[in-house]
Structures are given as C-alpha cells and as structure tokens.
Amino acid sequence: MKNVKKAIAAVVIILLAVFIAFRLFGKEEETVQYETRPTVSVETPVKGDIILYTDMIGSVEPQSKAMVLPKTRGEALEIYFQAGDYVEAGQPLVKIDSDILTSLKISLDSAQITLNDANNALARTRALFDSGVVSQQTLEQAQSGAKNAQLAYDASKNQYDLQVGYTTVTAPISGIVESRNVNENDHLEMSSLVCIISAVDQYQVNFGITEKTLQNLSVGSSIKVEKNGIEYDGQVTEIGSMVNTATGLYDAKAAVPEAKGLTTGTRVKLTVVMEQAADVMTIPVDAVNYNNGVAFVYCNNNGVAEKIEIEAGIYDSERMEIKSGLTEDSQVITSWSNELVNGAEVLIAPEDTN
C-alpha cells in the first residue's frame, strides 16, 4: 500500500514539474519588428549667391608722383630738404647759381640803356617838333624807336624774370620726398633728377590678375587690401586689356583712399572676386556625390531614394550651384547612410522645431 502511495506521489511531482517547465520555457517567443529603412534628412534647393575669392600680392605706389627736374643749368648753392621730408606744393627745394641768369642780366641792362636813350631821343625830338625845327616824319621815327626799345626791354625783362624763377627749384606737389639726388655745389643740368615726391594722401596698389579673374573684375569693383593684419578698402581703377608678357597676367590698379600705415614699395595681400554666381539654385555641397566624375544626388520620391544626375556649377565650403537636374521642389537627401542606394526605401527624419 505504501508503495502505491509513493508511486502516486512521484507521478504527481513529475506532472507538476512538467507543468512548471512548460509555463517557464514552453511559451512561444514574440517576434520583435525592427525598422530597416534608413532615416534621412531632406532639403529643397534654395536661391542664393556663391562668391569665390582669391588672394594675390600687390605693391603699393602713390597715385601721384613727381620727378623734380631743374629748368636751368648751374651750380646747386643751397639745398632746403632731406629725403623723407614732407613738402608743400610750391615750397623751395634748391637754389641754383645760373650762368644763364648772368647773361640775361647783362642783356636786360643793355636793353634798359637802349630804352633810356630812345626815350631821351624821343623827348628831344618832340621838343624840336613843337618848335618847328623837325618834321612829323622825324618825330614818328623817334616814337617808333622808343616803342621798339620798350618792346625789346620787356622781352629781356620777361626772360630774366623767368630765369630768376628757374634758379629756385620748387615742389610741384605736396607729399613725401622719396629720394634726394642732389648735394650742394653739384652742377645741375636740366635733365638732372633733383628728387622724387610722392603724394601721401593718395595711394594705389599695382597687381596682376588671371584671365579667369578678369571675367569677374571690372573698374569700380571693390577689393580688400591687408598689411600687417590691418585691412583697407580699395577700388579697382584700371585694368589692362593686354597680357603683360613678363608676368603672363593682366596689369591692374586699385585706389586705396584711407591708406594710413602704407608706404611706397611695400607688399600687400589683396583679396578679389575670382568667380561668382548670383541668384542661382543651390544645395548643400555635402549632398553631392560623384561617380566616374559625374555629379549626382539622391532625392526622396515618395519614400524611395532616387539617384539623379546633376550639372554642378561653382561651390564654396557650404553650398553648390546647380545648373540642371533639379527643380525647386526636389527633396534632396542631405544626410549620408551606407544603406542609401537608388530605389532604397527611406524614412524622413522629422524637422527640428527648436
């Protein structure tokens, strides 16, 4: 009897164990669904400007420069300036002892004597004419002689006065004396360079540009000039129409109105427009891919990625010009995924409302 009870108890224990095991391990696992579509961001093309700049080197020169030459020959008696001095227009620079002036002074004195003699003769002739001693013709001859003597004196006086002015060399413009080429007691010819004066309030920058830059630069265009970390605003004033054979570039000049701190002959960095595209269709440059040199993008087409070839224009670090291939409504995929291929289903990321 005891054996029967033990057998029944064992069966019950086994059935209970089977039941518990079934409850714990026999339950069918639930299937978990995972999203396999890549989540991407999209953006429609926008209108904008793309401007590309290029840097180049230019040299500073004054817009106005005068090479001072004497107008007479002679010895330099006195020098009134030094290199680096600021001089005003009309300020004396050099005093010259001119042999020509001595010769003209002799001629002037001689003309003065001739004039005095002619005037005295005219006075005597007029007195004789009034007394009836000489004829009208004799009076007219005396008058003509006095008039000619006056004309000769005036011409001699004019030449002498001009030469007196020439013996003092003056500054033709206001500015800084860049170089002094004369010393006291030097003999000067009319071809002798006394000094060079540069206007300090009007500087320009000379530089060369490529043919590509020439297409986007014109007279009146603004440029940036930089020297020692200081920026100056400049404006293009001149562009050559022929290539400089020595440099292979087109010569150009730009005025720099506010040029305090710049000096003649120094080198400066210029920033000018190399290329530009105004009011064009643009997309993020990171959205563009290439295959064998052909540019393309992926666009969202009702939840499916569509590969579209495009004609790309110029681009900067952020945006690229699109010449063809897209419309204003194209939903360009701007994010990258290794699952992004033509025909792949995509999930559009919600827009960030913050």
C-alpha positions in Angstrom: 0.0 0.0 0.0 2.9 2.3 0.9 4.5 1.6 -2.5 1.3 2.6 -4.3 1.1 5.9 -2.4 4.8 6.5 -3.2 4.2 5.9 -6.8 1.2 8.2 -7.0 3.2 10.9 -5.2 6.1 10.5 -7.7 3.7 10.8 -10.6 2.1 14.0 -9.1 5.6 15.5 -8.6 6.6 14.7 -12.2 3.4 16.2 -13.6 3.9 19.3 -11.5 7.5 19.7 -12.7 6.4 19.2 -16.3 3.7 21.9 -15.8 6.1 24.4 -14.3 8.6 23.8 -17.0 6.0 24.3 -19.7 5.0 27.5 -18.1 8.5 28.7 -17.9 10.0 27.5 -21.2 7.3 26.4 -23.4 5.8 29.8 -24.1 6.2 30.8 -27.7 8.6 33.8 -28.2 7.0 37.0 -29.5 8.5 38.3 -32.8 10.2 41.8 -32.5 9.8 44.1 -35.5 12.9 46.3 -36.3 12.9 49.4 -38.7 15.2 48.6 -41.6 14.7 51.8 -43.6 17.5 54.5 -43.2 16.4 57.7 -41.7 17.5 60.7 -43.8 17.2 64.5 -43.8 15.9 66.3 -46.9 16.1 69.9 -48.1 14.7 71.6 -51.2 17.1 73.8 -53.3 17.2 77.5 -52.4 18.2 80.6 -54.4 21.4 82.3 -53.4 24.7 83.8 -54.3 28.0 82.0 -54.4 31.2 84.1 -54.4 34.7 82.7 -54.6 37.6 84.9 -53.6 41.3 84.6 -54.4 44.4 86.1 -52.7 47.2 87.8 -54.5 50.2 90.0 -53.8 50.4 93.7 -54.9 52.8 96.6 -54.5 51.9 100.0 -53.0 52.6 103.1 -55.0 51.4 106.7 -54.8 48.7 107.7 -57.2 50.5 111.0 -57.8 54.3 111.0 -58.1 56.5 113.9 -59.3 60.1 113.6 -60.7 61.6 117.0 -60.0 64.0 118.4 -62.6 65.6 121.9 -62.7 64.6 124.2 -65.5 68.0 125.8 -65.8 71.7 124.8 -65.7 74.0 125.8 -62.9 75.6 125.1 -59.5 73.4 124.0 -56.6 74.1 126.7 -54.0 71.6 125.7 -51.2 69.5 122.5 -50.5 66.4 123.0 -48.4 65.2 119.4 -48.0 66.1 115.9 -47.0 64.8 112.5 -48.1 61.7 111.6 -46.1 60.7 115.3 -45.5 57.1 116.3 -46.1 57.0 119.3 -48.5 54.1 121.5 -49.7 53.5 122.4 -53.3 55.5 125.5 -54.2 58.0 125.0 -51.3 61.6 125.9 -52.3 63.9 122.9 -52.6 67.1 124.0 -54.3 68.8 127.4 -55.0 70.8 127.4 -58.3 73.6 129.8 -59.4 73.0 130.0 -63.1 75.4 131.4 -65.7 72.4 131.9 -68.0 70.9 134.3 -65.4 74.1 136.4 -65.5 74.0 136.6 -69.3 70.3 137.6 -69.2 71.1 140.3 -66.6 73.6 141.8 -69.0 71.1 141.7 -71.8 68.5 143.3 -69.6 70.8 146.1 -68.5 71.7 146.7 -72.1 68.1 146.8 -73.1 67.5 149.3 -70.3 70.2 151.6 -71.6 68.8 151.4 -75.1 65.3 152.2 -73.8 66.6 155.2 -71.8 68.4 156.5 -74.9 65.4 156.0 -77.1 63.1 157.8 -74.6 65.6 160.7 -74.3 65.8 161.0 -78.1 62.0 161.0 -78.4 61.8 163.8 -75.8 64.3 165.9 -77.7 62.7 165.2 -81.0 59.2 166.1 -79.6 60.6 169.5 -78.3 62.2 170.2 -81.7 59.0 169.3 -83.4 57.0 171.6 -81.2 59.5 174.4 -82.2 59.0 173.6 -85.9 62.6 172.5 -86.3 62.0 168.9 -87.3 59.3 167.3 -89.4 56.5 165.0 -88.5 58.3 162.1 -90.1 61.3 162.6 -87.8 59.0 162.6 -84.8 57.4 159.4 -85.9 60.8 157.8 -86.3 61.8 158.7 -82.8 58.4 157.4 -81.5 59.0 154.1 -83.3 62.5 153.8 -82.0 61.3 154.3 -78.4 58.5 151.8 -78.9 60.8 149.2 -80.3 63.3 149.8 -77.4 60.4 149.3 -75.0 59.4 146.0 -76.6 63.0 144.8 -76.5 63.3 145.7 -72.9 60.0 144.0 -72.0 61.1 140.8 -73.7 64.5 140.9 -72.0 62.9 141.6 -68.6 60.5 138.7 -69.1 63.3 136.2 -69.9 65.3 137.4 -66.9 62.3 137.1 -64.5 61.6 133.6 -65.8 65.2 132.6 -65.3 65.2 134.1 -61.8 62.2 131.8 -61.0 64.1 128.9 -62.5 67.0 129.4 -60.2 64.8 128.3 -57.3 63.5 124.7 -57.7 60.2 124.3 -56.0 58.0 121.3 -55.2 55.3 120.7 -57.9 53.1 118.7 -55.5 52.6 118.2 -51.8 54.0 114.9 -50.4 56.9 112.9 -49.1 60.4 113.2 -50.6 61.2 109.7 -51.5 64.8 110.3 -52.7 67.2 113.1 -52.8 69.6 113.1 -55.7 71.5 116.4 -55.3 74.1 117.9 -53.0 75.5 121.4 -52.6 77.9 122.5 -55.3 76.7 119.8 -57.7 76.4 121.0 -61.3 72.9 120.6 -62.5 71.6 120.2 -66.0 68.0 120.4 -67.0 67.9 116.6 -67.2 69.3 116.2 -63.6 66.9 114.5 -61.2 66.7 116.5 -58.1 64.3 114.3 -56.1 61.0 112.3 -56.3 58.0 113.4 -54.4 55.0 111.1 -53.7 51.6 112.3 -52.6 50.9 110.7 -49.2 47.1 111.0 -49.2 46.5 109.1 -52.4 48.0 105.5 -52.7 47.3 102.8 -55.2 48.1 99.1 -55.4 49.5 97.6 -58.5 48.8 93.9 -59.1 48.3 91.3 -61.8 45.2 89.1 -62.5 44.5 86.0 -64.4 42.1 85.8 -67.4 39.6 83.9 -65.2 39.7 86.7 -62.6 39.4 89.3 -65.3 36.0 87.9 -66.2 34.6 88.8 -62.7 36.6 92.0 -62.0 35.9 95.4 -63.6 36.8 99.1 -63.0 34.9 100.1 -59.8 35.0 96.7 -58.2 35.7 96.6 -54.5 38.8 94.7 -53.2 40.3 94.1 -49.7 43.9 95.1 -49.0 45.7 93.7 -46.0 49.0 94.7 -44.4 50.3 93.5 -41.0 46.8 92.4 -40.0 45.2 95.7 -41.0 42.5 95.8 -43.7 42.0 98.6 -46.1 39.2 99.1 -48.6 40.2 99.6 -52.2 38.5 100.1 -55.6 39.8 99.0 -59.0 40.7 102.0 -61.1 42.4 100.4 -64.1 42.6 97.0 -65.8 44.9 96.4 -68.8 43.5 95.0 -71.9 46.6 93.0 -72.9 48.6 90.4 -71.1 51.9 91.6 -69.6 54.5 89.4 -71.4 56.8 89.5 -68.3 54.2 88.2 -65.9 51.6 86.5 -68.0 48.9 88.5 -66.2 46.7 91.5 -66.8 48.0 94.6 -65.1 45.5 96.2 -62.7 45.5 99.1 -60.3 43.3 99.9 -57.3 43.0 103.1 -55.3 43.2 103.0 -51.5 41.7 106.2 -50.2 42.3 105.5 -46.5 45.9 104.2 -46.6 47.4 105.4 -43.3 50.2 102.9 -42.4 51.0 102.0 -46.0 54.3 103.1 -47.6 55.6 103.2 -51.1 57.1 100.0 -52.4 55.7 97.7 -49.7 54.0 94.4 -50.5 50.3 93.8 -49.5 47.8 91.0 -49.8 44.8 91.5 -52.0 41.5 89.7 -51.8 39.5 89.9 -55.1 36.5 88.0 -56.6 37.7 85.1 -58.7 34.2 83.6 -59.6 30.7 84.4 -58.7 27.2 83.2 -59.4 24.3 85.4 -58.4 20.7 84.3 -57.6 21.3 80.7 -58.6 19.8 77.4 -57.4 22.0 75.9 -54.6 22.1 72.8 -52.4 24.4 71.8 -49.6 27.8 70.7 -51.1 27.9 67.6 -48.8 24.8 66.3 -50.5 26.6 65.9 -53.9 28.3 62.6 -54.8 30.4 61.6 -57.8 30.6 58.5 -60.0 33.3 58.5 -62.6 33.4 62.3 -62.5 29.6 62.6 -62.9 27.9 64.5 -60.1 24.6 63.1 -58.7 22.4 63.4 -55.6 19.7 61.2 -54.0 16.2 62.7 -53.8 13.2 61.5 -51.8 10.5 60.3 -54.1 7.5 59.2 -52.0 9.7 57.4 -49.5 12.1 56.0 -52.1 15.6 57.2 -52.8 16.0 58.3 -56.4 19.5 58.8 -57.9 19.5 62.0 -60.1 22.5 63.2 -62.1 23.1 67.0 -61.9 25.1 69.6 -63.7 27.1 71.3 -60.9 28.5 74.9 -61.1 30.8 76.6 -58.7 30.7 75.9 -55.0 32.2 77.1 -51.7 32.6 75.3 -48.4 28.8 75.1 -47.8 26.8 75.5 -51.0 27.0 74.3 -54.6 25.4 75.9 -57.7 23.0 73.6 -59.5 22.7 74.3 -63.2 20.4 71.5 -64.2 18.9 68.2 -62.9 16.8 69.5 -60.0 13.7 71.6 -59.6 12.8 74.0 -56.7 10.5 71.2 -55.3 13.2 68.5 -55.4 13.6 66.9 -51.9 17.4 66.4 -51.9 18.7 64.0 -49.3 21.4 65.8 -47.4 22.4 63.1 -44.8 24.6 60.1 -45.6 23.9 56.4 -45.0 25.6 53.3 -46.3 22.2 51.9 -47.0 21.4 54.8 -49.3 21.2 53.4 -52.8 18.9 54.0 -55.8 15.5 52.5 -55.1 16.0 52.1 -51.4 13.1 52.9 -49.1 13.9 55.8 -46.8 12.4 57.3 -43.7 12.3 61.1 -43.5 13.6 62.5 -40.2 11.2 64.9 -38.5 12.1 68.5 -38.8 13.7 70.1 -35.8 11.3 72.6 -34.4 13.7 74.1 -31.9 
